[in-house]
Amino acid sequence: SRLRDSGFKILRTIFWSDWMWTGDTNNPWDTESQTMLDFYAWCKKVEEYGLKVAPIMMWNYPGLFYGGNDYLVEVDYLIPKKLDENGNPILAYDFGQYHDLVDHELQNERCADFVATTAKALYDHGVTNFFGFFFGTEPKEDGGLATGAFAKWQVDTFVACEQALRDAGFRNKGSDNYITLIGPNQSSPNHPA
């Protein structure tokens, strides 16, 4: 009620992949997990106060490479490592080269599926105040990479997510289930990305 009375209209909220993660790569997402059920209930509760909801997907984009720290964590499933000739993950040994050890094509497919599954789950569970998604709101940059390399990987990931939403019918302007997408919005001298 304090948010409503202060004039807020949209609640931007973190949304972690482990809220739906099953641990099974063949069936990765559980939209009926207790955390997801709680999230649907929260969305419906804030709708009573006239507030819309916009989850932040892949909030800190480096989390899709480093795994993050105590709270910037996406499930390892979204961070598939390239494999050596024996089928074992190639281990990172240098911060600036870590990105090159991620299978970006497979990562983009999995991230896109995660985003489209989330959108469908929200609508299927009667969340009607769902405004859209923020993507990678803190993009950051890795000084160990050539300028622009990190940005290109981010763009490729988000383009794949947008295409998955388009394929699922969530990007048709004028439709009841149209999803607005908002890209990275961090800019400072310390984060030139």
Secondary structure, DSSP 8 states (H G I E B T S, - for coil): -HHHHTT--EEEEEE-GGGTB-S-TTS-B-TTSHHHHHHHHHHHHHHTTT-EEEEEETSBTTHHHH--SSS----GGGS-B-B-TTS-B----SGGGGGGGB-HHHHHHHHHHHHHHHHHHHHHTT---B-EEEE-SB----TTS-TTHHHHHHHHHHHHHHHHHHHTT---TTSTT--EEE-----BTTB--
